[in-house]
Amino acid sequence: MVTEAVLAYLHLMAVLSWVVFIAASTALAREDWFNAATLARLAKVDRIAAAGALAVFVTGAARVAWGIKGAAWYLEQPLLWGKVALWLVMVLGGLSASRRIQAWQRASVAGGALPAAADVITVRRRLIAASHLIIVVPILAVCLARGIGVR
């Protein structure tokens, strides 16, 4: 039982951390006050958000592997696969934004110009779209934990 509580805690902390840094990335990616210092901060926050996404996956996999219900039960649950699909969509959406942010930062360090406002807006929209998907995940998680819609 203690193992299950620790795994749940670690997974929840990973999810909350990821959400915080996606939100921070979204807040920093504002074209109206984007400058070199903001870009440097955004690139750093973006790397932390990527680590958060990885932590969500690792802790989720740990819950499946070592959780009290066991991998056989979890892997049969459509709600779990719904959560995984949403995570994947969020990661893929964030990945395209992250690549651009990191490229901007490399160019800035090399003495290049800041990205155009339209590019910043595009990245912000991708981050917003990815972050808004997280709203559905707790519904799936609560239903899964309570046995609603499980096999």
Summary of the structure (lengths in Angstrom):
residues: 151
radius of gyration: 17.7
end to end distance: 22.5
largest distance: 56.8
contacts: 444
relative contact order: 0.16
helix: 84%
strand: 0%
